[in-house]
Amino acid sequence: MHSYALSAGLALALALTATADDWPQWLGPKRDGVWRETGVVETLPAGGPKALWRVPVGVGYSGPAVAQGKVFVTDLVPAAGAKLPDSGFAKNVRVPANERVLCLDEKTGKELWKHEYPVEYTISYAAGPRCTPAVDGDLVYSLGAMGHLVCLDVATGKPVWSKNFIQDYDAALPVWGFAAHPLVDGDNLICLVGGTEGRLVVAFDKKTGKQLWAAESCAGDFGYCPPVIYEFGGKRQLIVWHTKAVLGLEPDTGKRIWRADFEAKYALTAPMPRKVGDDQLFVTSFYNGSMLLKVTADNATVVWKSKARGEMPTQTTDLSSIMPTPVVDGDHTYGVCSYGQLRCIKTATGERVWETMKATRGALTPAKVAADDEPATTERWSNAFLVKHEDRYFLFNEQGDLIVAKLSPKGYEELSRAHLIDPTNVMAGNGRKVVWMHPAFADKCVFVRNDKELACFSLAK
């Protein structure tokens, strides 16, 4: 009896420690790009992970959210006869379409509900919404590329409340559309709205949509950076990076705590700032390179700022990211630079330790890239999105490859890779096709999409 009880208790303990995680928002449960589930493969199986399902979707750059046994993703379906532009830099774009929020069954991919509304895209790279939905309890929030913010019932998809940033807040339309992923904080839903007259950042009551506070201003294109909350000096601070400066605000009121000037050329502020240790903040941009701030409870000062002279690999010095949010791991930061170079830098100084093109431009085979198999060429805007898991990383690159690798100051060690989904977006230029989206990692699976399908693959050990 004692042996049976011990075995049963051990089994229960193991079951409790192996509980699955959701991925309810941008960069996961803690908005930090760390996957904390156990029971996940250490390397990918031969032939790649098993596809559990694939379902058709429209075009979009937005990654999925996974919560409560459901998958939420947004897409765009052009109207009959409407055609997407051939280039991301096409002039006078007008694409009549429907923007949609889809809710699927996590186990089967079956559509449970959809919410759609008419839009006309007039933005550059007019290939769908950018923001990952944010799921909070019985509500899900979605921000479209033209500034439509909707709050929907998780169970039914019925609208609870909505806002139109351009109509309601006189917001300027960013060149590449609204892309700053909304942030749920307590009773607040915090968004980068871009409105005039001190309404750059707005906190809404998450249940009713009532404006609770509005703060700051930024003329013209205000940028694309997701808001995030970190604690510095014992004080919770809302970090907002617009095209002119990085800001620390009080999350409950929007009152400014500090400002550090960091003007981003062409408004390229997509990578989210990362906290370093207890009292530092790291930001990076395509043209400007990086900056490290020391942050206290009431101030921020520059530790170092990039000496980058431009976007070319020979002009960058530290890290010049255009889209992927870097990962700070101990004393080092890993991220993808301007032309696809996965770089390791010393966070304290910005000094480059190593770089490689294997993660973004490496061949599909062999599964383990040999040490001397370094791709010879760089590619402008080439990308891979990084998620840390235990002592290794999952990287999803623009070719649709999932990579398992170890990143350390000693270098890049690729353990395995598999091709999950084909790149379909042709707006990057040079005729190359890309898939620019951040995957979701939940319930021992990875969820990826392109402009044709959303797919779920098992990563269970």
VEXZARO-250131 format. One line per field, with one value per residue (C-alpha): residue number from 0; residue in one letter; x, y, z. Coordinates in Angstrom, 1 decimal. Example, Ala and Ser with C-alpha at 12.3 -4.5 7.8 and 13.67 -1.06 7.14 Angstrom:
<atoms>
gugu c(0:1)
fikol c(A:S)
u c(12.3:13.7)
v c(-4.5:-1.1)
w c(7.8:7.1)
</atoms>
This chain:
<atoms>
gugu c(0:1:2:3:4:5:6:7:8:9:10:11:12:13:14:15:16:17:18:19:20:21:22:23:24:25:26:27:28:29:30:31:32:33:34:35:36:37:38:39:40:41:42:43:44:45:46:47:48:49:50:51:52:53:54:55:56:57:58:59:60:61:62:63:64:65:66:67:68:69:70:71:72:73:74:75:76:77:78:79:80:81:82:83:84:85:86:87:88:89:90:91:92:93:94:95:96:97:98:99:100:101:102:103:104:105:106:107:108:109:110:111:112:113:114:115:116:117:118:119:120:121:122:123:124:125:126:127:128:129:130:131:132:133:134:135:136:137:138:139:140:141:142:143:144:145:146:147:148:149:150:151:152:153:154:155:156:157:158:159:160:161:162:163:164:165:166:167:168:169:170:171:172:173:174:175:176:177:178:179:180:181:182:183:184:185:186:187:188:189:190:191:192:193:194:195:196:197:198:199:200:201:202:203:204:205:206:207:208:209:210:211:212:213:214:215:216:217:218:219:220:221:222:223:224:225:226:227:228:229:230:231:232:233:234:235:236:237:238:239:240:241:242:243:244:245:246:247:248:249:250:251:252:253:254:255:256:257:258:259:260:261:262:263:264:265:266:267:268:269:270:271:272:273:274:275:276:277:278:279:280:281:282:283:284:285:286:287:288:289:290:291:292:293:294:295:296:297:298:299:300:301:302:303:304:305:306:307:308:309:310:311:312:313:314:315:316:317:318:319:320:321:322:323:324:325:326:327:328:329:330:331:332:333:334:335:336:337:338:339:340:341:342:343:344:345:346:347:348:349:350:351:352:353:354:355:356:357:358:359:360:361:362:363:364:365:366:367:368:369:370:371:372:373:374:375:376:377:378:379:380:381:382:383:384:385:386:387:388:389:390:391:392:393:394:395:396:397:398:399:400:401:402:403:404:405:406:407:408:409:410:411:412:413:414:415:416:417:418:419:420:421:422:423:424:425:426:427:428:429:430:431:432:433:434:435:436:437:438:439:440:441:442:443:444:445:446:447:448:449:450:451:452:453:454:455:456:457:458:459:460)
fikol c(M:H:S:Y:A:L:S:A:G:L:A:L:A:L:A:L:T:A:T:A:D:D:W:P:Q:W:L:G:P:K:R:D:G:V:W:R:E:T:G:V:V:E:T:L:P:A:G:G:P:K:A:L:W:R:V:P:V:G:V:G:Y:S:G:P:A:V:A:Q:G:K:V:F:V:T:D:L:V:P:A:A:G:A:K:L:P:D:S:G:F:A:K:N:V:R:V:P:A:N:E:R:V:L:C:L:D:E:K:T:G:K:E:L:W:K:H:E:Y:P:V:E:Y:T:I:S:Y:A:A:G:P:R:C:T:P:A:V:D:G:D:L:V:Y:S:L:G:A:M:G:H:L:V:C:L:D:V:A:T:G:K:P:V:W:S:K:N:F:I:Q:D:Y:D:A:A:L:P:V:W:G:F:A:A:H:P:L:V:D:G:D:N:L:I:C:L:V:G:G:T:E:G:R:L:V:V:A:F:D:K:K:T:G:K:Q:L:W:A:A:E:S:C:A:G:D:F:G:Y:C:P:P:V:I:Y:E:F:G:G:K:R:Q:L:I:V:W:H:T:K:A:V:L:G:L:E:P:D:T:G:K:R:I:W:R:A:D:F:E:A:K:Y:A:L:T:A:P:M:P:R:K:V:G:D:D:Q:L:F:V:T:S:F:Y:N:G:S:M:L:L:K:V:T:A:D:N:A:T:V:V:W:K:S:K:A:R:G:E:M:P:T:Q:T:T:D:L:S:S:I:M:P:T:P:V:V:D:G:D:H:T:Y:G:V:C:S:Y:G:Q:L:R:C:I:K:T:A:T:G:E:R:V:W:E:T:M:K:A:T:R:G:A:L:T:P:A:K:V:A:A:D:D:E:P:A:T:T:E:R:W:S:N:A:F:L:V:K:H:E:D:R:Y:F:L:F:N:E:Q:G:D:L:I:V:A:K:L:S:P:K:G:Y:E:E:L:S:R:A:H:L:I:D:P:T:N:V:M:A:G:N:G:R:K:V:V:W:M:H:P:A:F:A:D:K:C:V:F:V:R:N:D:K:E:L:A:C:F:S:L:A:K)
u c(0.0:2.9:4.6:1.4:0.7:4.3:4.1:0.7:2.1:5.1:3.0:0.7:3.8:5.2:1.9:1.6:5.2:4.6:1.5:1.2:1.6:-0.5:0.9:-1.8:-0.1:3.0:6.1:4.3:2.7:5.3:5.9:9.5:10.1:10.8:9.1:8.9:7.1:8.8:8.6:9.7:12.0:15.7:16.3:13.8:13.1:14.4:12.0:10.8:8.1:4.7:2.1:-1.1:-3.2:-3.1:-6.0:-6.4:-6.1:-5.8:-2.7:-1.0:2.1:0.5:1.5:-1.1:-2.1:-3.0:-5.1:-7.8:-7.7:-8.1:-5.9:-6.5:-5.1:-5.8:-5.8:-6.9:-9.1:-9.0:-12.4:-13.4:-11.2:-8.8:-5.1:-2.3:0.6:3.6:6.0:6.0:7.0:4.2:2.7:-0.9:-2.0:-5.7:-6.8:-10.4:-10.7:-12.1:-9.8:-10.7:-10.1:-10.3:-10.7:-9.8:-9.9:-6.3:-6.5:-8.0:-7.7:-11.5:-12.9:-15.0:-15.9:-14.7:-15.2:-14.7:-15.0:-14.4:-11.1:-9.2:-5.5:-3.5:-0.2:3.1:3.5:-0.3:-0.3:-2.4:-2.5:0.6:-0.4:-0.7:-4.1:-4.0:-6.2:-7.2:-9.8:-13.0:-11.9:-9.6:-8.2:-7.1:-5.5:-5.7:-3.2:-5.5:-6.1:-9.2:-9.1:-11.7:-12.5:-14.3:-15.9:-13.5:-16.3:-18.5:-16.5:-19.2:-18.0:-17.8:-16.4:-14.2:-12.2:-11.0:-7.7:-7.8:-11.5:-11.7:-8.2:-7.2:-4.2:-1.7:-1.5:2.0:3.7:3.6:0.3:-0.5:1.9:2.4:1.0:-1.6:-0.6:-3.0:-2.0:-4.5:-7.7:-6.0:-5.5:-2.5:-2.1:0.2:-2.6:-0.7:-3.4:-3.0:-2.9:-1.3:-2.9:0.1:-0.4:-3.8:-5.0:-8.5:-10.7:-10.3:-13.9:-15.7:-13.2:-13.6:-10.4:-8.7:-5.8:-3.9:-0.3:2.5:2.7:4.8:4.3:4.1:4.9:5.1:6.6:5.8:7.2:5.1:4.7:6.1:6.2:9.4:10.3:13.2:14.2:11.3:8.8:6.8:7.4:5.7:8.3:7.3:9.7:8.4:10.4:12.0:12.7:12.4:10.0:9.3:5.7:3.6:1.4:-1.6:-1.6:0.6:2.6:6.1:9.0:11.9:12.8:15.9:16.3:16.8:15.5:14.9:15.5:12.4:10.5:12.0:11.2:9.8:12.0:10.7:13.1:14.6:15.4:19.0:19.7:18.0:18.7:19.4:17.3:18.5:17.0:18.0:17.0:17.9:19.6:20.6:22.0:21.6:21.6:21.9:20.3:20.7:17.3:16.4:13.1:13.0:15.6:17.5:21.0:22.9:25.5:26.5:25.1:25.9:28.5:26.8:27.2:24.4:22.6:25.3:27.1:30.4:28.7:27.0:28.9:26.8:23.2:20.9:17.7:14.7:12.0:13.0:13.2:16.6:17.2:19.3:21.0:23.3:26.0:25.3:22.6:21.6:19.7:19.5:21.2:20.4:21.4:20.5:23.5:22.7:25.0:26.2:27.3:28.5:25.5:27.6:29.6:28.0:31.2:30.5:31.6:30.5:28.1:26.7:24.4:23.4:20.2:18.7:20.3:21.5:20.7:17.8:20.2:22.1:19.9:23.0:24.9:28.7:31.0:32.5:29.1:28.7:26.5:28.5:26.1:24.0:20.4:18.9:16.1:16.7:15.2:14.8:12.7:14.3:12.6:14.6:13.8:15.8:19.5:18.7:16.8:14.1:14.6:12.0:13.4:11.9:12.4:9.9:12.6:12.4:15.9:17.0:20.3:22.5:23.7:26.6:29.6:31.5:29.3:26.3:25.7:22.9:21.4:18.6:16.3:13.2:11.2:7.7:6.0:6.7:7.5:4.8:5.1:6.9:6.9:10.5:12.0:14.6:12.1:12.6:9.7:9.6:7.4:7.7:5.7:6.4:5.3:3.5:4.8:2.1:1.0:4.3:3.5:4.6:2.0:3.1:1.4:2.1:-0.3:-2.1:-2.3:-1.9:-0.3:0.4:3.3:4.0:7.2:6.4:9.3)
v c(0.0:2.4:1.7:2.3:5.6:6.7:5.9:7.6:10.7:10.8:10.5:13.4:15.5:14.9:15.7:19.0:20.0:19.3:21.4:23.1:26.8:29.2:31.9:34.5:37.6:39.0:37.2:34.8:34.8:37.2:39.2:38.3:35.7:32.8:29.5:27.8:24.5:21.2:18.0:19.7:18.1:18.9:18.5:18.2:14.7:13.5:14.7:17.5:17.8:16.2:18.6:18.2:20.4:23.0:25.4:28.2:31.8:35.1:37.3:38.8:39.5:38.9:35.9:33.8:33.8:30.5:30.4:28.3:25.6:28.2:29.8:33.5:35.0:38.0:38.2:40.2:39.1:41.5:42.3:40.7:42.1:43.8:43.1:43.4:45.6:43.8:45.8:47.0:50.4:50.8:54.3:55.3:51.9:51.3:47.8:47.4:44.3:42.7:42.4:39.4:37.9:34.1:31.8:28.1:25.0:24.4:20.6:20.4:23.9:23.9:27.5:28.3:31.8:34.8:38.6:40.7:44.3:46.3:48.3:50.0:49.6:52.6:51.6:50.4:46.6:46.2:42.5:42.2:43.1:43.1:42.7:39.4:39.3:39.6:37.2:38.1:35.9:36.0:38.8:39.0:42.3:42.8:45.8:46.0:47.7:50.7:51.4:49.3:48.1:45.5:43.8:40.4:37.8:34.7:32.2:33.7:36.3:38.9:42.5:44.0:47.4:48.9:52.0:53.5:55.3:57.5:58.6:58.7:60.1:61.9:59.6:59.8:56.7:55.2:54.4:50.7:50.7:50.2:47.6:48.1:45.0:46.1:45.4:44.2:45.5:44.9:46.6:48.6:47.9:50.1:51.0:53.2:55.2:58.1:60.6:64.3:66.6:64.4:61.1:59.2:56.5:55.7:53.4:52.0:50.2:46.7:45.7:48.8:50.7:53.8:56.0:56.0:58.2:59.6:60.9:62.2:63.4:62.6:64.5:62.4:58.7:57.8:54.3:50.6:49.6:47.4:49.0:46.9:47.2:46.6:47.4:49.8:51.0:49.3:51.2:49.7:51.7:51.6:51.7:53.5:54.1:56.5:57.9:60.6:59.2:56.3:57.1:55.8:56.4:55.6:52.7:53.8:57.5:57.9:60.6:60.8:59.6:60.2:60.7:59.6:61.0:58.4:59.5:56.5:57.2:56.4:55.6:52.1:51.3:47.8:45.8:45.9:47.3:44.6:44.9:44.1:43.0:45.1:48.6:48.8:49.0:48.0:49.3:48.7:50.1:49.4:52.6:53.9:50.8:50.3:52.2:51.0:53.1:52.9:53.4:54.3:54.9:58.5:58.9:57.3:58.0:56.7:54.1:53.8:54.7:53.1:54.5:52.9:55.0:53.4:50.2:48.3:45.5:47.4:50.5:48.8:48.3:46.6:45.5:47.2:45.2:46.1:43.7:40.9:41.7:40.7:38.4:39.4:36.4:37.1:39.5:39.1:40.0:38.0:39.5:39.7:42.7:44.8:42.3:39.0:38.6:36.8:38.7:38.3:41.5:42.3:44.1:46.3:47.9:46.9:45.2:42.5:39.0:37.0:36.9:34.3:34.1:30.5:31.2:33.5:32.3:28.8:25.9:23.6:20.6:19.2:19.3:20.2:22.9:22.2:24.6:25.6:25.9:29.6:31.3:33.6:36.5:38.8:39.9:43.2:42.9:39.1:37.9:35.2:35.5:34.2:32.4:31.1:27.6:26.3:26.1:26.6:28.7:28.1:30.4:30.8:32.4:34.2:31.1:29.2:27.1:26.3:25.9:24.6:26.1:26.9:30.5:31.4:33.8:30.9:31.0:29.6:25.8:24.6:21.4:20.8:22.5:21.7:23.5:24.1:26.5:28.1:31.8:33.5:37.3:39.0:42.6:42.5:43.2:41.5:38.9:36.9:35.4:35.7:34.8:37.6:36.5:35.6:32.0:31.0:28.2:26.6:23.1:21.6:22.8:25.6:27.6:29.3:31.0:32.5:34.3:31.0:28.8:28.5:25.3:23.5:21.2:19.0:19.6:17.2:15.0)
w c(0.0:1.0:-2.3:-4.3:-2.5:-3.1:-6.8:-7.2:-5.4:-7.6:-10.7:-9.5:-8.7:-12.2:-13.8:-11.8:-12.7:-16.4:-16.8:-20.2:-20.8:-22.9:-25.1:-24.6:-26.0:-27.8:-26.6:-24.3:-20.8:-19.3:-22.5:-22.4:-25.1:-22.8:-23.2:-19.8:-20.5:-19.7:-21.7:-24.9:-27.4:-27.1:-30.8:-33.7:-34.9:-38.3:-41.0:-38.8:-36.1:-36.7:-38.2:-36.1:-38.4:-41.1:-41.9:-44.5:-43.4:-45.2:-45.4:-42.4:-40.4:-37.0:-34.9:-33.1:-29.5:-27.7:-24.6:-23.0:-25.7:-28.4:-31.1:-32.0:-35.1:-37.3:-41.1:-44.1:-47.0:-50.0:-51.5:-54.8:-57.6:-55.2:-55.6:-53.1:-54.3:-55.7:-53.5:-50.0:-51.3:-53.8:-54.1:-53.7:-52.2:-51.8:-50.9:-49.9:-47.7:-44.6:-41.5:-39.4:-36.0:-36.1:-33.2:-33.8:-31.7:-30.5:-30.9:-34.4:-36.0:-36.5:-36.7:-33.6:-34.6:-36.6:-36.3:-39.4:-40.4:-43.6:-44.0:-46.8:-46.5:-47.5:-45.8:-47.1:-46.9:-47.2:-46.5:-43.4:-39.7:-37.5:-33.9:-31.9:-30.1:-26.3:-24.4:-20.8:-19.1:-21.0:-23.3:-26.3:-27.7:-31.3:-33.0:-36.8:-39.1:-39.8:-36.1:-35.4:-31.8:-30.9:-27.6:-28.2:-26.0:-26.0:-26.0:-28.8:-30.6:-30.0:-29.8:-26.3:-27.3:-30.0:-30.9:-34.1:-33.5:-36.6:-36.1:-32.3:-31.6:-34.7:-34.9:-37.6:-39.7:-39.4:-42.7:-42.0:-40.1:-36.4:-35.1:-31.3:-29.6:-26.9:-23.3:-20.6:-17.1:-14.3:-15.3:-18.0:-21.7:-22.7:-26.4:-28.5:-30.2:-31.7:-31.1:-31.0:-28.0:-25.4:-26.6:-27.9:-25.2:-23.9:-21.2:-21.6:-19.1:-20.4:-19.8:-21.0:-23.3:-21.3:-21.5:-18.1:-19.0:-22.0:-22.1:-24.3:-27.8:-30.9:-34.2:-37.4:-37.5:-33.8:-34.3:-33.8:-30.4:-28.1:-24.6:-21.7:-17.9:-15.9:-12.3:-11.7:-8.3:-6.7:-9.0:-11.8:-15.0:-18.3:-21.0:-24.3:-27.1:-29.8:-32.7:-30.6:-27.2:-24.7:-21.9:-18.4:-17.4:-14.3:-15.5:-13.5:-14.6:-17.6:-15.7:-17.1:-14.8:-17.2:-20.9:-22.8:-26.3:-29.0:-32.3:-34.7:-38.3:-40.5:-37.3:-37.1:-33.4:-33.8:-31.4:-27.8:-25.2:-22.9:-19.2:-18.3:-14.7:-12.1:-13.4:-17.1:-20.3:-23.8:-27.1:-30.7:-34.1:-37.8:-38.7:-35.2:-33.6:-29.9:-26.6:-23.0:-20.2:-16.5:-14.9:-11.4:-9.7:-11.1:-13.8:-16.8:-18.0:-21.0:-20.3:-24.0:-27.4:-30.7:-33.1:-36.1:-39.2:-41.3:-42.1:-44.1:-42.2:-42.4:-40.9:-37.9:-34.7:-32.0:-32.9:-35.5:-35.4:-37.7:-36.4:-34.0:-30.3:-29.0:-26.0:-23.0:-21.5:-18.6:-19.7:-23.4:-25.8:-28.9:-31.8:-35.6:-37.1:-40.2:-42.9:-41.2:-39.0:-35.8:-33.4:-29.8:-28.1:-24.6:-23.2:-20.9:-23.8:-27.1:-28.2:-30.8:-29.7:-32.8:-35.7:-38.1:-41.1:-40.4:-38.5:-41.2:-44.5:-43.7:-46.0:-45.1:-45.2:-43.6:-40.5:-38.4:-40.2:-40.2:-38.6:-42.0:-43.8:-43.2:-45.8:-47.9:-48.4:-46.3:-47.1:-46.2:-43.5:-43.3:-40.0:-37.4:-34.2:-31.0:-28.1:-25.2:-23.7:-20.8:-22.0:-25.7:-28.2:-30.7:-33.8:-36.5:-39.6:-42.6:-44.8:-42.6:-40.8:-37.1:-35.6:-32.2:-31.2:-28.3:-28.1:-25.8:-25.9:-27.5:-30.5:-32.4:-32.1:-34.3:-32.9:-35.5:-38.0:-39.9:-42.6:-41.3:-43.7:-47.0:-47.3:-49.3:-48.9:-51.8:-50.6:-49.2:-52.6:-54.7:-55.6:-52.5:-50.5:-46.7:-43.8:-41.2:-38.2:-34.6:-33.7:-30.6:-28.3:-26.2:-25.0:-26.3:-29.8:-32.1:-34.1:-37.3:-40.2:-43.7:-46.1:-46.9:-43.8:-40.1:-38.9:-35.5:-35.0:-32.0:-30.0:-27.3:-26.1)
</atoms>
